[in-house]
Amino acid sequence: QVQLVESGGGLVQVGGSLRLSCAASGSILGIDKMGWYRQAPGKQRELVATITGTGGTNYVDSVKGRFTISRDSAKNTVYLQMNSLKAEDTAVYYCYTMIRFFGAREYWGKGTLVTVSL
């Protein structure tokens, strides 16, 4: 079993910043890509940012230049620094990881709510 525990969500005003954290534990031998997805009310879940085991990053266009993903491999933790937040960033943010060990499996956290108020 793999557990992903997110923290850092909350309420912030437009233009503010938040930092999300996600710690992976359990059967994480072979942990590879980690990242964040989000789901706004009435919308489908979308990729926000991912980071590979070698540090390669990928961002959705709408957050480029504002969000930064990073990871501490020793702690199996991924972070998402979110700056210049906009109302449209309001969503539940889900931590994600892919484990490559005799195949590839994806795991998701339970989500943390980010609300950006006007």
Helices and strands as residue ranges (DSSP letters): E 2-7, E 10-13, E 18-26, E 31-39, E 46-51, E 57-59, G 61-63, E 67-72, E 77-82, G 87-89, E 91-100, E 104-108, E 112-117
